[in-house]
Amino acid sequence: MIIAVLAVLGLVFGSFVSALTWRFHERAELHAKKDKKSQARLRKLSMIHGRSMCSSCGHELAAKDLVPLFSWLYVRGRCRYCHAKIQDSPLVEIVTALAFVASYIWWPLSLHGIGLFQFVIWLAFVVAFVALAVYDLRWFLLPDRIVYPLMGLAVAEVIVAAIAERDWRFALGAALGGLIISGLFYGLFQLSDGNWIGGGDVKLAVVLGLLAGTPLKALVLIFFSSVVGTVVSIPLLAKGRKGLQMRVPFGPFLIIATVIVVLFGTNIINWYNGLLR
């Protein structure tokens, strides 16, 4: 029952992510313009006051157009009003739902007390991570409007967990994790003048290091992000789909590595230590 509820919630929040990323990008494009038409469109694109609309024709969507996944399947991926191809992929909704379910199945902590609190917060991180991954894949950018609130949420979670466990070593370990990843990325950013890694990745690294929880897990996170990035990039080069100077967003690889470390990090470290005995 819980898995079914989480799957439905994942589909709903995945649909929200698709709308959020598109609206954020459109609003960013319009902010520099001061004409009345642009300002009017900005109000229509507000996440609070704006209505759901087709990204191609701007027609307001009816309730039956907003059922996650099933509405897309019903119209076969095309707008009912202008018949243009719907830009939002249902894959975003499916991935979010799977991430919700996987987080519940493999959650490494208890689902009571502080463990339940951390699980709920983690689901919020999952939604934001999917949004960041989609944004980075489409526009090669990790928007501050998502990253900065995540920093605040990560710091708050660490403080609450440390107070609940009455162990400030937990907070110290998380802080060191954030310092290790962000420090390394900042060094790469400065050394390459932003060519090897973007400023958004440096900011996101603070959040991911805090979530890793310990310096060792932070190093494991860096390792897995590099492995995932290599596994994805090499086939693209081999097939000739992109040139040797291709731009590959690193944010999604960091996010995938973070999910691996949060859910399986302790088991991975224990397994590796067992090999050394």
Backbone as CSV, one residue per row, in Angstrom:
resi,resn,N_x,N_y,N_z,CA_x,CA_y,CA_z,C_x,C_y,C_z
1,MET,0.831,-1.203,0.000,0.000,0.000,0.000,0.871,1.261,0.000
2,ILE,1.903,1.251,0.888,2.784,2.408,0.965,3.518,2.617,-0.346
3,ILE,3.949,1.516,-0.965,4.664,1.619,-2.242,3.759,2.220,-3.312
4,ALA,2.497,1.802,-3.338,1.557,2.347,-4.320,1.346,3.849,-4.110
5,VAL,1.212,4.250,-2.847,1.029,5.677,-2.539,2.251,6.474,-2.973
6,LEU,3.434,5.947,-2.675,4.661,6.641,-3.064,4.808,6.727,-4.577
7,ALA,4.390,5.666,-5.276,4.454,5.677,-6.740,3.547,6.761,-7.314
8,VAL,2.343,6.884,-6.773,1.412,7.920,-7.234,1.961,9.306,-6.915
9,LEU,2.478,9.470,-5.704,3.069,10.758,-5.330,4.247,11.098,-6.242
10,GLY,5.040,10.078,-6.576,6.166,10.297,-7.469,5.722,10.768,-8.839
11,LEU,4.650,10.193,-9.358,4.114,10.626,-10.653,3.623,12.070,-10.587
12,VAL,2.945,12.393,-9.490,2.412,13.755,-9.324,3.553,14.771,-9.253
13,PHE,4.543,14.485,-8.414,5.663,15.418,-8.272,6.536,15.438,-9.528
14,GLY,6.580,14.334,-10.251,7.305,14.327,-11.516,6.654,15.251,-12.531
15,SER,5.317,15.265,-12.544,4.592,16.188,-13.409,4.858,17.626,-12.996
16,PHE,4.915,17.852,-11.687,5.229,19.190,-11.164,6.621,19.628,-11.596
17,VAL,7.577,18.696,-11.586,8.950,19.002,-11.987,9.000,19.474,-13.436
18,SER,8.264,18.803,-14.312,8.250,19.183,-15.725,7.755,20.609,-15.905
19,ALA,6.682,20.952,-15.190,6.148,22.312,-15.278,7.109,23.316,-14.657
20,LEU,7.710,22.940,-13.535,8.614,23.846,-12.818,9.822,24.220,-13.673
21,THR,10.474,23.230,-14.255,11.688,23.512,-15.022,11.386,24.382,-16.239
22,TRP,10.297,24.083,-16.938,9.952,24.875,-18.123,9.622,26.317,-17.730
23,ARG,8.848,26.499,-16.670,8.477,27.847,-16.239,9.701,28.621,-15.749
24,PHE,10.578,27.969,-15.007,11.789,28.641,-14.543,12.618,29.152,-15.713
25,HIS,12.758,28.312,-16.733,13.567,28.706,-17.889,12.909,29.839,-18.659
26,GLU,11.605,29.727,-18.876,10.893,30.777,-19.612,10.931,32.102,-18.850
27,ARG,10.787,32.047,-17.555,10.817,33.272,-16.752,12.212,33.891,-16.765
28,ALA,13.246,33.052,-16.746,14.609,33.569,-16.802,14.854,34.309,-18.111
29,GLU,14.268,33.798,-19.204,14.439,34.439,-20.509,13.704,35.788,-20.563
30,LEU,12.609,35.890,-19.833,11.778,37.091,-19.910,12.177,38.183,-18.928
31,HIS,12.913,37.821,-17.874,13.221,38.785,-16.823,13.988,39.998,-17.337
32,ALA,14.814,39.783,-18.347,15.629,40.898,-18.855,14.813,41.864,-19.717
33,LYS,13.620,41.435,-20.129,12.785,42.278,-20.995,11.820,43.098,-20.148
34,LYS,11.624,44.349,-20.526,10.800,45.258,-19.720,9.473,45.639,-20.391
35,ASP,9.237,45.123,-21.604,8.015,45.502,-22.296,6.800,44.874,-21.618
36,LYS,5.632,45.460,-21.867,4.409,45.015,-21.203,4.038,43.581,-21.550
37,LYS,4.276,43.192,-22.793,3.938,41.832,-23.212,4.735,40.806,-22.427
38,SER,6.030,41.071,-22.249,6.888,40.155,-21.501,6.477,40.096,-20.035
39,GLN,6.141,41.247,-19.466,5.740,41.286,-18.062,4.424,40.545,-17.841
40,ALA,3.514,40.655,-18.821,2.240,39.945,-18.721,2.465,38.436,-18.783
41,ARG,3.394,38.031,-19.650,3.694,36.597,-19.767,4.379,36.092,-18.500
42,LEU,5.176,36.935,-17.878,5.811,36.545,-16.619,4.767,36.193,-15.570
43,ARG,3.716,37.001,-15.506,2.654,36.723,-14.532,1.945,35.412,-14.853
44,LYS,1.768,35.122,-16.139,1.109,33.874,-16.529,1.966,32.655,-16.196
45,LEU,3.295,32.865,-16.162,4.209,31.758,-15.902,4.508,31.578,-14.420
46,SER,3.881,32.364,-13.564,4.090,32.245,-12.130,3.635,30.868,-11.642
47,MET,4.460,30.231,-10.796,4.097,28.930,-10.251,2.922,29.047,-9.283
48,ILE,2.709,30.235,-8.720,1.638,30.430,-7.739,0.343,30.870,-8.408
49,HIS,0.453,31.848,-9.306,-0.754,32.432,-9.893,-1.049,31.917,-11.307
50,GLY,-0.055,31.389,-11.981,-0.250,30.944,-13.358,-1.022,29.646,-13.456
51,ARG,-1.730,29.460,-14.568,-2.469,28.230,-14.830,-1.627,27.318,-15.725
52,SER,-1.856,26.006,-15.624,-1.152,25.054,-16.481,-1.518,25.311,-17.932
53,MET,-0.505,25.277,-18.804,-0.741,25.597,-20.208,0.156,24.760,-21.107
54,CYS,-0.217,24.706,-22.372,0.609,24.042,-23.371,1.833,24.916,-23.626
55,SER,3.019,24.336,-23.647,4.239,25.110,-23.859,4.388,25.571,-25.300
56,SER,3.585,25.017,-26.201,3.666,25.408,-27.610,2.656,26.494,-27.969
57,CYS,1.379,26.264,-27.652,0.337,27.218,-28.056,-0.137,28.104,-26.912
58,GLY,0.221,27.763,-25.668,-0.176,28.578,-24.531,-1.597,28.360,-24.060
59,HIS,-2.332,27.412,-24.646,-3.715,27.146,-24.252,-3.752,26.570,-22.843
60,GLU,-4.669,27.080,-22.010,-4.809,26.548,-20.661,-5.305,25.115,-20.709
61,LEU,-4.730,24.278,-19.872,-5.048,22.859,-19.877,-6.205,22.556,-18.931
62,ALA,-7.048,21.634,-19.366,-8.169,21.198,-18.536,-7.681,20.145,-17.543
63,ALA,-8.525,19.807,-16.586,-8.154,18.841,-15.552,-7.759,17.498,-16.160
64,LYS,-8.475,17.070,-17.236,-8.166,15.773,-17.829,-6.835,15.765,-18.573
65,ASP,-6.270,16.961,-18.787,-4.957,17.049,-19.422,-3.821,16.956,-18.420
66,LEU,-4.158,16.935,-17.142,-3.142,17.054,-16.104,-2.942,15.791,-15.279
67,VAL,-3.560,14.683,-15.679,-3.362,13.430,-14.955,-1.975,12.899,-15.301
68,PRO,-1.079,12.777,-14.332,0.290,12.354,-14.626,0.347,11.051,-15.420
69,LEU,1.164,11.008,-16.411,1.449,9.883,-17.286,0.271,9.500,-18.169
70,PHE,-0.903,9.295,-17.559,-2.043,8.796,-18.314,-2.565,9.820,-19.324
71,SER,-2.524,11.099,-18.972,-2.952,12.123,-19.929,-2.032,12.128,-21.143
72,TRP,-0.743,11.987,-20.912,0.226,11.953,-22.015,-0.035,10.752,-22.916
73,LEU,-0.294,9.604,-22.295,-0.575,8.397,-23.071,-1.876,8.536,-23.855
74,TYR,-2.877,9.175,-23.246,-4.189,9.305,-23.890,-4.116,10.154,-25.153
75,VAL,-3.328,11.228,-25.099,-3.222,12.115,-26.276,-2.026,11.740,-27.145
76,ARG,-1.361,10.644,-26.790,-0.214,10.128,-27.554,0.891,11.176,-27.706
77,GLY,1.107,11.897,-26.624,2.228,12.819,-26.590,2.039,14.096,-27.385
78,ARG,0.783,14.434,-27.732,0.534,15.661,-28.499,-0.564,16.488,-27.833
79,CYS,-0.427,17.798,-27.934,-1.397,18.711,-27.341,-2.769,18.511,-27.975
80,ARG,-3.826,18.490,-27.161,-5.182,18.312,-27.685,-5.650,19.521,-28.474
81,TYR,-5.005,20.671,-28.266,-5.491,21.916,-28.861,-4.725,22.305,-30.127
82,CYS,-3.400,22.226,-30.092,-2.618,22.602,-31.272,-1.962,21.417,-31.946
83,HIS,-2.066,20.241,-31.316,-1.525,18.987,-31.856,-0.008,18.988,-31.991
84,ALA,0.657,19.953,-31.345,2.122,19.954,-31.336,2.613,18.881,-30.359
85,LYS,3.812,18.408,-30.594,4.397,17.402,-29.710,4.627,18.002,-28.340
86,ILE,4.214,17.300,-27.296,4.403,17.772,-25.931,5.882,17.667,-25.581
87,GLN,6.459,18.787,-25.154,7.895,18.821,-24.874,8.260,18.021,-23.625
88,ASP,7.389,18.021,-22.635,7.678,17.304,-21.398,7.585,15.797,-21.616
89,SER,8.611,15.089,-21.186,8.631,13.641,-21.349,8.002,12.957,-20.139
90,PRO,7.205,11.917,-20.354,6.653,11.175,-19.214,7.743,10.430,-18.446
91,LEU,8.928,10.358,-19.047,10.049,9.694,-18.377,10.389,10.391,-17.065
92,VAL,10.202,11.707,-17.013,10.468,12.461,-15.783,9.549,11.980,-14.670
93,GLU,8.284,11.787,-14.986,7.321,11.320,-13.991,7.653,9.899,-13.547
94,ILE,8.019,9.055,-14.505,8.333,7.654,-14.187,9.575,7.569,-13.312
95,VAL,10.608,8.337,-13.660,11.847,8.329,-12.876,11.595,8.800,-11.449
96,THR,10.802,9.841,-11.295,10.501,10.354,-9.958,9.743,9.312,-9.138
97,ALA,8.772,8.657,-9.765,8.018,7.610,-9.066,8.931,6.460,-8.655
98,LEU,9.801,6.029,-9.564,10.730,4.939,-9.252,11.689,5.342,-8.139
99,ALA,12.129,6.596,-8.152,13.040,7.075,-7.113,12.360,7.087,-5.750
100,PHE,11.092,7.473,-5.707,10.332,7.448,-4.456,10.248,6.023,-3.914
101,VAL,9.876,5.099,-4.783,9.706,3.705,-4.358,11.039,3.091,-3.938
102,ALA,12.077,3.329,-4.740,13.395,2.784,-4.419,13.910,3.335,-3.092
103,SER,13.639,4.611,-2.833,14.084,5.213,-1.577,13.426,4.543,-0.382
104,TYR,12.153,4.181,-0.535,11.444,3.491,0.553,11.979,2.078,0.750
105,ILE,12.186,1.365,-0.342,12.624,-0.033,-0.252,14.020,-0.138,0.349
106,TRP,14.925,0.760,-0.073,16.325,0.659,0.351,16.734,1.752,1.334
107,TRP,15.760,2.364,2.010,16.106,3.405,2.962,16.974,2.809,4.073
108,PRO,18.168,3.369,4.297,19.122,2.737,5.225,18.831,2.973,6.701
109,LEU,17.944,3.895,7.006,17.630,4.208,8.397,16.258,3.651,8.756
110,SER,15.885,3.804,10.007,14.551,3.367,10.408,13.523,4.348,9.859
111,LEU,12.295,3.909,9.816,11.209,4.778,9.369,10.372,5.215,10.568
112,HIS,11.072,5.487,11.648,10.433,5.990,12.872,11.274,7.148,13.396
113,GLY,10.645,8.077,14.074,11.356,9.170,14.707,12.161,9.993,13.712
114,ILE,13.432,10.231,14.031,14.283,11.061,13.192,14.524,10.417,11.826
115,GLY,14.497,9.083,11.782,14.668,8.391,10.504,13.532,8.685,9.548
116,LEU,12.297,8.740,10.071,11.141,9.072,9.243,11.223,10.520,8.781
117,PHE,11.634,11.406,9.683,11.809,12.817,9.316,12.813,12.959,8.175
118,GLN,13.936,12.262,8.272,14.961,12.344,7.237,14.471,11.746,5.922
119,PHE,13.637,10.714,5.993,13.094,10.111,4.778,12.190,11.095,4.045
120,VAL,11.326,11.786,4.782,10.429,12.764,4.163,11.239,13.897,3.528
121,ILE,12.251,14.369,4.250,13.116,15.413,3.700,13.837,14.899,2.463
122,TRP,14.260,13.656,2.501,14.955,13.059,1.361,14.065,13.061,0.115
123,LEU,12.776,12.778,0.279,11.869,12.799,-0.872,11.793,14.197,-1.474
124,ALA,11.860,15.222,-0.619,11.893,16.601,-1.128,13.170,16.831,-1.936
125,PHE,14.278,16.296,-1.440,15.527,16.392,-2.188,15.422,15.672,-3.527
126,VAL,14.775,14.516,-3.543,14.621,13.758,-4.783,13.894,14.585,-5.835
127,VAL,12.804,15.232,-5.434,12.047,16.076,-6.371,12.937,17.180,-6.931
128,ALA,13.661,17.850,-6.037,14.545,18.934,-6.478,15.674,18.409,-7.356
129,PHE,16.196,17.220,-7.039,17.278,16.645,-7.834,16.810,16.315,-9.250
130,VAL,15.610,15.784,-9.362,15.077,15.488,-10.693,14.931,16.786,-11.486
131,ALA,14.435,17.833,-10.817,14.295,19.129,-11.483,15.652,19.654,-11.945
132,LEU,16.666,19.554,-11.099,18.004,20.021,-11.462,18.584,19.207,-12.610
133,ALA,18.372,17.887,-12.575,18.888,17.031,-13.645,18.239,17.371,-14.980
134,VAL,16.925,17.557,-14.971,16.210,17.913,-16.203,16.697,19.263,-16.727
135,TYR,16.834,20.228,-15.839,17.274,21.573,-16.244,18.689,21.518,-16.818
136,ASP,19.557,20.780,-16.164,20.950,20.698,-16.613,21.063,19.977,-17.950
137,LEU,20.273,18.936,-18.140,20.301,18.193,-19.403,19.782,19.034,-20.565
138,ARG,18.783,19.864,-20.300,18.174,20.653,-21.376,18.906,21.964,-21.644
139,TRP,19.383,22.615,-20.567,19.928,23.968,-20.743,21.324,24.153,-20.144
140,PHE,21.955,23.060,-19.708,23.323,23.119,-19.195,23.467,24.160,-18.078
141,LEU,22.549,24.124,-17.141,22.557,25.089,-16.053,21.883,24.482,-14.822
142,LEU,22.448,24.778,-13.659,21.831,24.404,-12.386,21.370,25.693,-11.720
143,PRO,20.084,26.028,-11.829,19.605,27.343,-11.363,19.734,27.546,-9.862
144,ASP,20.212,28.731,-9.497,20.361,29.077,-8.078,19.029,29.035,-7.343
145,ARG,17.937,29.292,-8.043,16.618,29.326,-7.402,16.229,27.956,-6.846
146,ILE,16.892,26.913,-7.316,16.663,25.571,-6.766,17.798,25.178,-5.829
147,VAL,19.033,25.482,-6.215,20.193,25.042,-5.450,20.265,25.715,-4.082
148,TYR,20.058,27.030,-4.029,20.193,27.740,-2.751,19.190,27.265,-1.693
149,PRO,17.901,27.094,-2.044,16.990,26.553,-1.032,17.405,25.151,-0.558
150,LEU,17.993,24.361,-1.453,18.458,23.034,-1.053,19.602,23.123,-0.048
151,MET,20.451,24.131,-0.209,21.518,24.340,0.774,20.926,24.571,2.159
152,GLY,19.937,25.467,2.223,19.296,25.756,3.499,18.623,24.530,4.084
153,LEU,17.964,23.747,3.231,17.284,22.540,3.701,18.288,21.507,4.200
154,ALA,19.405,21.367,3.502,20.429,20.395,3.906,21.033,20.779,5.253
155,VAL,21.333,22.065,5.432,21.885,22.532,6.708,20.880,22.298,7.842
156,ALA,19.612,22.613,7.580,18.575,22.427,8.597,18.431,20.960,8.977
157,GLU,18.469,20.086,7.979,18.340,18.657,8.259,19.494,18.157,9.117
158,VAL,20.706,18.577,8.786,21.884,18.154,9.549,21.776,18.619,11.001
159,ILE,21.357,19.864,11.206,21.241,20.405,12.566,20.171,19.662,13.359
160,VAL,19.010,19.434,12.730,17.921,18.717,13.423,18.350,17.301,13.776
161,ALA,19.018,16.608,12.828,19.465,15.243,13.085,20.501,15.207,14.203
162,ALA,21.413,16.178,14.216,22.437,16.219,15.262,21.813,16.451,16.635
163,ILE,20.812,17.339,16.679,20.121,17.604,17.951,19.346,16.368,18.405
164,ALA,18.648,15.724,17.468,17.851,14.545,17.811,18.724,13.396,18.304
165,GLU,19.879,13.225,17.676,20.783,12.136,18.053,21.721,12.541,19.190
166,ARG,21.689,13.827,19.538,22.572,14.359,20.578,24.027,14.027,20.279
167,ASP,24.386,14.186,19.023,25.741,13.861,18.577,26.163,14.869,17.512
168,TRP,26.939,15.874,17.915,27.354,16.912,16.974,28.474,16.441,16.058
169,ARG,29.000,15.235,16.320,29.975,14.676,15.384,29.322,14.404,14.030
170,PHE,28.023,14.133,14.063,27.283,13.932,12.816,27.314,15.206,11.974
171,ALA,27.068,16.345,12.617,27.090,17.624,11.907,28.487,17.938,11.399
172,LEU,29.500,17.624,12.195,30.886,17.873,11.787,31.254,17.025,10.571
173,GLY,30.848,15.753,10.589,31.124,14.876,9.455,30.457,15.359,8.187
174,ALA,29.201,15.801,8.320,28.479,16.314,7.153,29.136,17.574,6.608
175,ALA,29.552,18.461,7.531,30.209,19.697,7.107,31.511,19.398,6.375
176,LEU,32.270,18.434,6.867,33.518,18.057,6.205,33.251,17.443,4.840
177,GLY,32.168,16.674,4.747,31.796,16.102,3.457,31.499,17.179,2.437
178,GLY,30.729,18.190,2.871,30.431,19.308,1.971,31.674,20.073,1.590
179,LEU,32.590,20.249,2.554,33.822,20.988,2.291,34.715,20.244,1.307
180,ILE,34.792,18.934,1.424,35.649,18.145,0.542,35.190,18.246,-0.913
181,ILE,33.899,17.987,-1.153,33.412,17.981,-2.528,33.419,19.384,-3.123
182,SER,32.873,20.345,-2.388,32.808,21.705,-2.928,34.204,22.296,-3.094
183,GLY,35.116,21.982,-2.163,36.484,22.476,-2.267,37.191,21.929,-3.487
184,LEU,37.024,20.634,-3.729,37.631,20.015,-4.906,37.072,20.625,-6.183
185,PHE,35.762,20.771,-6.242,35.135,21.309,-7.449,35.492,22.779,-7.659
186,TYR,35.603,23.513,-6.555,35.974,24.917,-6.693,37.390,25.040,-7.255
187,GLY,38.268,24.147,-6.802,39.621,24.145,-7.331,39.645,23.842,-8.824
188,LEU,38.848,22.858,-9.238,38.766,22.520,-10.663,38.167,23.664,-11.472
189,PHE,37.168,24.324,-10.873,36.519,25.451,-11.546,37.511,26.587,-11.777
190,GLN,38.289,26.900,-10.760,39.264,27.980,-10.876,40.404,27.601,-11.817
191,LEU,40.866,26.367,-11.715,41.992,25.908,-12.526,41.665,25.911,-14.011
192,SER,40.411,25.563,-14.349,40.014,25.459,-15.759,39.267,26.676,-16.254
193,ASP,39.137,27.693,-15.386,38.383,28.891,-15.741,36.944,28.532,-16.139
194,GLY,36.387,27.544,-15.445,34.997,27.150,-15.673,34.773,26.220,-16.839
195,ASN,35.853,25.702,-17.460,35.693,24.828,-18.625,35.489,23.370,-18.236
196,TRP,36.079,22.948,-17.129,35.950,21.554,-16.718,34.684,21.302,-15.916
197,ILE,34.320,22.289,-15.126,33.157,22.129,-14.254,32.525,23.493,-14.047
198,GLY,31.224,23.540,-13.952,30.522,24.817,-13.854,30.356,25.300,-12.429
199,GLY,30.047,26.582,-12.300,29.822,27.154,-10.982,28.637,26.545,-10.274
200,GLY,27.621,26.140,-11.042,26.464,25.493,-10.443,26.814,24.173,-9.794
201,ASP,27.761,23.438,-10.389,28.201,22.168,-9.812,28.899,22.401,-8.473
202,VAL,29.667,23.497,-8.374,30.354,23.822,-7.122,29.336,24.083,-6.013
203,LYS,28.289,24.842,-6.326,27.257,25.143,-5.332,26.489,23.878,-4.948
204,LEU,26.143,23.082,-5.958,25.412,21.843,-5.683,26.248,20.899,-4.831
205,ALA,27.566,20.930,-5.003,28.450,20.040,-4.257,28.332,20.249,-2.757
206,VAL,28.049,21.475,-2.329,27.862,21.746,-0.901,26.693,20.919,-0.368
207,VAL,25.596,20.919,-1.112,24.397,20.172,-0.716,24.704,18.678,-0.686
208,LEU,25.339,18.182,-1.736,25.582,16.745,-1.849,26.553,16.248,-0.786
209,GLY,27.548,17.073,-0.455,28.476,16.689,0.599,27.801,16.600,1.953
210,LEU,26.885,17.532,2.232,26.128,17.485,3.484,25.264,16.234,3.542
211,LEU,24.662,15.861,2.416,23.823,14.668,2.382,24.650,13.394,2.503
212,ALA,25.867,13.420,1.976,26.743,12.245,2.087,26.982,11.921,3.562
213,GLY,27.180,12.959,4.359,27.217,12.761,5.805,28.576,12.579,6.424
214,THR,29.535,12.031,5.680,30.888,11.825,6.204,31.899,12.094,5.092
215,PRO,33.146,12.421,5.470,34.183,12.629,4.452,34.392,11.406,3.563
216,LEU,34.340,10.204,4.156,34.552,8.992,3.377,33.447,8.808,2.338
217,LYS,32.215,9.021,2.751,31.113,8.904,1.794,31.183,9.990,0.733
218,ALA,31.714,11.160,1.086,31.895,12.219,0.098,32.870,11.773,-0.985
219,LEU,33.929,11.081,-0.585,34.900,10.570,-1.552,34.273,9.473,-2.420
220,VAL,33.442,8.641,-1.802,32.738,7.597,-2.567,31.803,8.244,-3.585
221,LEU,31.163,9.338,-3.193,30.265,10.065,-4.097,31.036,10.595,-5.315
222,ILE,32.198,11.178,-5.061,33.025,11.677,-6.168,33.413,10.530,-7.097
223,PHE,33.768,9.396,-6.511,34.155,8.229,-7.309,33.012,7.770,-8.208
224,PHE,31.827,7.607,-7.639,30.707,7.105,-8.428,30.245,8.110,-9.483
225,SER,30.308,9.404,-9.179,29.920,10.395,-10.182,30.866,10.339,-11.374
226,SER,32.152,10.103,-11.110,33.127,9.988,-12.198,32.885,8.725,-13.012
227,VAL,32.572,7.633,-12.327,32.317,6.368,-13.026,31.082,6.476,-13.911
228,VAL,30.003,7.016,-13.348,28.758,7.159,-14.114,28.981,8.079,-15.309
229,GLY,29.695,9.190,-15.078,29.978,10.119,-16.169,30.779,9.476,-17.279
230,THR,31.752,8.655,-16.902,32.578,7.969,-17.904,31.762,6.944,-18.676
231,VAL,30.950,6.178,-17.961,30.127,5.144,-18.607,29.170,5.750,-19.627
232,VAL,28.634,6.920,-19.326,27.693,7.578,-20.239,28.422,8.258,-21.390
233,SER,29.535,8.896,-21.107,30.215,9.721,-22.109,30.935,8.904,-23.168
234,ILE,31.592,7.811,-22.773,32.381,7.030,-23.734,31.535,6.481,-24.879
235,PRO,30.353,5.889,-24.621,29.540,5.424,-25.759,29.130,6.548,-26.705
236,LEU,28.881,7.744,-26.170,28.519,8.869,-27.023,29.663,9.220,-27.962
237,LEU,30.878,9.185,-27.439,32.037,9.469,-28.265,32.256,8.367,-29.298
238,ALA,32.088,7.116,-28.838,32.326,5.983,-29.724,31.353,5.954,-30.895
239,LYS,30.111,6.362,-30.640,29.107,6.358,-31.700,29.149,7.598,-32.566
240,GLY,29.988,8.545,-32.170,30.143,9.746,-32.981,28.967,10.688,-32.924
241,ARG,28.154,10.569,-31.875,26.990,11.454,-31.774,27.384,12.864,-31.357
242,LYS,28.542,12.972,-30.705,29.020,14.272,-30.283,30.502,14.363,-30.597
243,GLY,31.011,15.584,-30.775,32.413,15.759,-31.064,33.246,15.605,-29.816
244,LEU,34.570,15.645,-29.996,35.458,15.504,-28.859,35.337,16.684,-27.906
245,GLN,34.804,17.791,-28.399,34.617,18.972,-27.569,33.185,19.042,-27.014
246,MET,32.525,17.894,-26.942,31.133,17.885,-26.519,30.982,18.416,-25.102
247,ARG,29.835,19.024,-24.864,29.482,19.477,-23.531,28.584,18.429,-22.895
248,VAL,28.996,17.941,-21.765,28.207,16.951,-21.040,27.904,17.506,-19.657
249,PRO,26.645,17.730,-19.314,26.325,18.265,-17.985,26.700,17.271,-16.900
250,PHE,27.419,17.756,-15.894,27.906,16.879,-14.836,26.905,16.741,-13.694
251,GLY,25.964,17.684,-13.614,24.992,17.650,-12.528,24.239,16.335,-12.385
252,PRO,23.687,15.787,-13.485,22.956,14.519,-13.355,23.813,13.376,-12.816
253,PHE,25.110,13.350,-13.175,25.989,12.295,-12.678,26.208,12.451,-11.167
254,LEU,26.357,13.685,-10.721,26.499,13.934,-9.293,25.250,13.498,-8.534
255,ILE,24.097,13.772,-9.116,22.833,13.433,-8.466,22.650,11.914,-8.383
256,ILE,22.960,11.210,-9.469,22.872,9.745,-9.455,23.805,9.170,-8.394
257,ALA,25.039,9.706,-8.328,26.000,9.239,-7.339,25.513,9.505,-5.919
258,THR,24.845,10.627,-5.728,24.322,10.960,-4.398,23.246,9.970,-3.969
259,VAL,22.360,9.621,-4.888,21.322,8.624,-4.577,21.971,7.294,-4.181
260,ILE,23.009,6.886,-4.915,23.710,5.644,-4.607,24.321,5.696,-3.213
261,VAL,24.982,6.811,-2.894,25.680,6.932,-1.610,24.694,7.013,-0.456
262,VAL,23.616,7.784,-0.609,22.643,7.919,0.485,21.975,6.584,0.782
263,LEU,21.608,5.845,-0.255,20.879,4.590,-0.042,21.797,3.399,0.244
264,PHE,22.977,3.387,-0.373,23.827,2.189,-0.278,25.240,2.484,0.222
265,GLY,25.536,3.730,0.560,26.899,4.105,0.913,27.493,3.284,2.038
266,THR,26.757,3.101,3.117,27.266,2.343,4.256,27.550,0.905,3.868
267,ASN,26.656,0.273,3.108,26.873,-1.111,2.678,28.076,-1.228,1.749
268,ILE,28.244,-0.241,0.875,29.384,-0.263,-0.050,30.701,-0.177,0.719
269,ILE,30.750,0.733,1.704,31.970,0.891,2.495,32.247,-0.360,3.309
270,ASN,31.211,-0.941,3.907,31.395,-2.168,4.683,31.875,-3.310,3.807
271,TRP,31.321,-3.398,2.596,31.749,-4.451,1.660,33.214,-4.278,1.289
272,TYR,33.611,-3.040,1.023,34.997,-2.780,0.639,35.950,-3.081,1.812
273,ASN,35.555,-2.675,2.998,36.400,-2.984,4.165,36.560,-4.479,4.380
274,GLY,35.488,-5.239,4.053,35.563,-6.690,4.181,36.563,-7.293,3.224
275,LEU,36.733,-6.679,2.059,37.716,-7.186,1.101,39.155,-7.000,1.585
276,LEU,39.344,-6.007,2.440,40.692,-5.683,2.896,41.128,-6.510,4.100
277,ARG,40.207,-7.256,4.670,40.537,-8.053,5.862,41.221,-9.363,5.459
